[in-house]
């Protein structure tokens, strides 16, 4: 299991939290997703053999947010 913290730009409300946590959480191999709205950070625990970090970033990007 790998843990990463991503900087995400554009999250500002509860809908943003639900969009990111809900969609990233649906990915096979993702064990946990936690959005920290006040800091713009997203913690993700995932199995790198099942899902790539790029796929996680792409999923966040697809929700309309920028990953640094």
C-alpha positions as CSV (number, residue, x, y, z in Angstrom):
1,X,0.0,0.0,0.0
2,X,1.3,3.4,-1.0
3,X,0.3,6.7,0.7
4,X,0.5,10.1,-1.1
5,X,-0.6,13.6,-0.4
6,X,-1.6,15.6,-3.4
7,X,-2.0,19.4,-3.7
8,X,-5.3,20.1,-5.4
9,X,-6.4,23.5,-6.6
10,X,-10.0,24.6,-6.9
11,X,-11.7,22.8,-4.1
12,X,-13.9,25.1,-2.0
13,X,-17.0,23.4,-0.7
14,X,-18.6,20.2,0.4
15,X,-19.5,19.3,-3.1
16,X,-15.8,19.4,-4.0
17,X,-15.0,17.0,-1.2
18,X,-17.8,14.6,-2.2
19,X,-16.7,14.8,-5.9
20,X,-13.1,14.0,-5.2
21,X,-13.6,11.5,-2.4
22,X,-16.4,9.7,-4.2
23,X,-14.8,9.4,-7.6
24,X,-11.3,8.5,-6.4
25,X,-12.7,6.2,-3.8
26,X,-14.5,4.2,-6.6
27,X,-11.2,3.3,-8.3
28,X,-10.1,-0.3,-7.9
29,X,-7.0,-0.4,-5.7
30,X,-7.8,2.8,-3.7
31,X,-8.2,2.0,0.0
32,X,-8.8,5.4,1.4
33,X,-9.2,9.0,0.3
34,X,-9.4,12.0,2.6
35,X,-9.8,15.6,1.4
36,X,-8.5,18.4,3.6
37,X,-10.5,21.3,2.2
38,X,-8.8,24.0,4.3
39,X,-5.3,23.1,3.1
40,X,-6.2,22.0,-0.4
41,X,-4.6,18.6,0.2
42,X,-5.9,15.1,-0.6
43,X,-4.5,12.0,1.1
44,X,-4.8,8.8,-0.9
45,X,-3.9,5.3,0.2
46,X,-3.7,2.9,-2.8
47,X,-2.2,-0.3,-4.2
48,X,0.2,0.8,-6.9
49,X,-0.1,-2.6,-8.5
50,X,-3.8,-2.1,-9.1
51,X,-4.1,1.6,-9.8
52,X,-1.5,4.2,-10.9
53,X,-0.9,7.6,-9.3
54,X,-1.5,9.1,-12.8
55,X,-5.0,7.5,-12.9
56,X,-5.8,9.0,-9.5
57,X,-4.6,12.4,-10.7
58,X,-6.6,12.1,-13.9
59,X,-9.7,11.2,-11.9
60,X,-9.3,14.4,-9.8
61,X,-8.7,16.4,-13.0
62,X,-11.8,15.0,-14.6
63,X,-13.8,16.5,-11.7
64,X,-12.6,20.0,-12.6
65,X,-9.7,20.4,-10.2
66,X,-6.0,20.9,-10.8
67,X,-3.4,18.6,-9.2
68,X,0.0,20.0,-8.6
